[in-house]
C-alpha cells in the first residue's frame, strides 16, 4: 500500500474512531466514572465495555504511532479508564 493510500485509509479510520469516542465511548466512560465516584461497582456490561475498549486500544497502537497528534487524546482516555477501574476496585474491596 502506498503512503497516500495508507494516509487515506488512516484518515477514514481516525474519523470513525473520533466519532465513536465522542458519541459513545466518552459519554459511557463519564457515566461509569460518576457511578464509581458515588461508590458503585461495575456490573458485567460495564466490564465488557472496558474490555472492548482495552482490546481496541491495543489494536490502535500502530495507527497512533503513525499519527502522534492523536496520542495525547488516547492517553487522556486511557487515564480516565484507569481512574474508573481503580475506583471500582476500591469500591469492590469495601
C-alpha positions in Angstrom: 0.0 0.0 0.0 1.4 3.4 -0.9 1.8 6.2 1.6 -1.1 8.1 0.0 -3.3 5.1 0.2 -2.3 4.5 3.8 -3.0 8.1 4.7 -6.4 8.0 3.1 -7.3 4.8 4.9 -5.9 6.2 8.2 -8.0 9.4 7.8 -11.2 7.3 7.4 -10.4 5.1 10.4 -9.5 8.1 12.6 -12.7 9.9 11.7 -14.7 6.8 12.7 -12.7 6.4 16.0 -13.1 10.1 16.9 -16.9 10.0 16.2 -17.3 6.8 18.3 -15.3 8.3 21.1 -17.4 11.5 21.1 -20.8 9.8 20.7 -20.3 6.5 22.6 -17.1 5.9 24.5 -16.7 9.2 26.3 -20.3 9.6 27.4 -20.3 5.9 28.7 -16.9 6.4 30.4 -18.2 9.6 32.2 -21.3 7.7 33.3 -19.1 4.9 34.7 -16.8 7.5 36.4 -19.9 9.0 38.1 -21.1 5.6 39.1 -17.9 4.6 40.8 -17.3 8.0 42.3 -20.7 7.6 44.0 -19.5 4.3 45.5 -20.9 2.0 42.8 -19.3 -1.1 41.4 -19.0 -2.3 37.8 -21.5 -4.8 36.5 -20.9 -7.3 33.8 -21.9 -4.9 31.0 -19.6 -2.3 32.3 -16.7 -4.7 32.4 -17.5 -5.9 28.9 -17.4 -2.3 27.7 -14.0 -1.7 29.4 -12.6 -5.0 28.0 -13.7 -3.9 24.5 -12.0 -0.5 25.0 -8.8 -2.1 26.1 -8.8 -4.5 23.2 -9.5 -1.7 20.7 -6.7 0.4 22.2 -4.2 -2.3 21.7 -5.2 -2.7 18.1 -4.9 1.1 17.6 -1.2 1.3 18.6 0.2 1.1 15.1 -2.3 3.8 13.9 -1.3 6.0 16.8 2.3 5.5 16.1 1.7 6.8 12.6 -0.4 9.7 13.9 1.2 11.1 17.1 -1.2 14.1 17.0 -3.8 11.7 18.5 -1.6 10.2 21.2 -2.4 12.8 23.8 -6.2 12.2 23.3 -5.7 8.5 23.6 -3.6 8.9 26.7 -6.2 11.0 28.3 -8.9 8.5 27.6 -6.8 5.7 28.9 -6.2 7.7 32.1 -10.0 8.1 32.5 -10.5 4.3 32.1 -7.7 3.7 34.6 -9.4 6.0 37.1 -12.6 4.2 36.6 -11.1 0.7 37.2 -9.0 1.8 40.1 -12.0 3.4 41.9 -14.3 0.5 41.0 -11.7 -1.9 42.6 -11.6 0.3 45.7 -15.4 0.1 45.9 -15.4 -3.7 45.5 -12.9 -4.0 48.4 -15.0 -2.0 50.8 
